[in-house]
Amino acid sequence: MAEISTVSFSNEKSSSPESIDVKLSDNNTTSGTPFRGMGKEELLQYSSKPFWRRLRMICISIILLGWLALIITVVALVLIYPKCKSPDSRTWWQNEVVYRIYVRSFKDSNGDGVGDLDGVTSKLDYIKDLGAGVISLSPTYEDDGSDGDFHLTNHMKIDSAIGGDQGLQTLITKAHEKGLKVLLDFIPTHTSDQSVWFKESEAAKLRNNSYRNFYVWTNTPTNWKSVYGGDAWNESSVRTGEYYLHHFLHNQPDLNLRSPQVKAKLNEILVHWLNQSVDGFYIRNSAYMFEDYDLRDEPKRSSGDGYNDYNHIYTKNLPEIYDMFARWRTTVDTQMNRVLMADPDPKSAVTEMMKYYGHFQRDGVHLPIRRRPFPSNCNGQCVGNYVNEWMNNLPSGRWPTWSFGDESVKRLASNHNESFIRAFAMLTMLLPGTPVLYYGDEINMMDVTANASLTSRKHPSRGLMQWDNTDNGGFSNSSSPWIAPSSDFRMNNVKNQSSKGDSLLSFFKNLTTLRREDSFRIGEYHSALVDNSIFSFVREFDGKKGYLVAINFAETAQKRDYTSSHSTIQTKASFDLTTGGSESFDADTDVDPSSLTLGPMQGVVVSWDYVAKEL
């Protein structure tokens, strides 16, 4: 039978909630199980048990290891990830365009028919607006009045015919006010035979006379030839039976750079002009500074008897020239932010030209200026060889140069049409390096007719600068300037081209503006697609736009996929600049580099936004 439980009721009051909690607490404490609402003493009691201590240590260890791993990861990323370049890692002679001026042909300020330094000063705004930052002047020193630029009588005075010392000081002061630099030619190889130095040397009788060995003398001439033809030795009318060396003209005796006195004098010349705030020097005829100490005959290379029939192993590119570069570099470096340029023999191998930068752990010149060596029919592969030959041999930490021309070679426009000039300008202005632009090339000036010898000032490439369509192209008010103007100056001049947005002059201004972008100024260079028709490359800088420069040097249109030639080239790009041509581009329309068509002799620059590199 089921037991019936009974509930008895008591008159005692029910237990309070506090008493119930105490009883529950007592029961759980007794059972050893944690419970909600434990007091401080119970919490301390349970947290001190081994299980909770171990759990607590595990949690703390996980947190500490996580923080340690995070720190290690951040440090590793900082060390491994490519570092951004400093935005100011280039100096002025790397960032700027050099504008080479033949002073006598640039601008006549006083109406005597000869260009002068005040004329250059009057055109500083034009040079700055063009985008050039450095002015390189043709020889300006006092001479003997002969028809030539290298008949120097005083390396430390400016010729009065072009403005004298005051004209140079005014030019330097005004140029610096506009942020422009000024370079002088430095001619260490020879002087005029009317120089005080030569007259003293020729008259020296005693061997202890300091001037006696200022020049290269001998009693037994060798078979050496002058660059301009004939023997390189000329018999003195004063030092009977003795001959002096002249690599060039007979009235341009060669200085003896092995002489300590000559070295000291040449260094004194540099210091003099540095103290006059000149920003640097262009060393001329630098391959001819030394000749064989033992004056040995040079071997023949052909049966003739002209200069090119001999192998000039004893009179050109001797290793002693690199020692002089190092000495002069030391002198120039004593002044802040100065530059030293030089003109390697254009026929020398590029590997020999590289020694101009430095030899045997000694610094040489900052900028060897290489004359353009390619023919008029140069295609994409030819241009690629020209660029890569220099870039691939460039010593670490050195800076390339690209020359349009100078006063000693035919003008670019006399060998190439304007389409090629635009393509070449795009190439040289946007490659890493310092471009050297010869005055007038920016308006497509051509050589003038000048029936003169190779040694005359009246070289065809030295025509009068064509400023406007007035008489003499605005060069001078004189009715008889020193050289005749070009026949096309009334149509082809600065004034006419300045008013046209598609002119060659405007194109040059667009290029000099574009090259100021960080990606061109300090960015990396990567060769892209190169074949028989196309030469292209990429310029990019961390955090900035990337640029593809693609140029078609063929006579027919060419379509290519450029995206496979370099990993950062995007399939969607913006148009920046073109040389002009049969293919039109629109700034409002995207360009597809994977299917890009260029017309004959046409170049284009396209860009894309920076894409962070994946690790």
Disulfide bonds with the S-S distance in Angstrom:
Cys378-Cys382 1.84
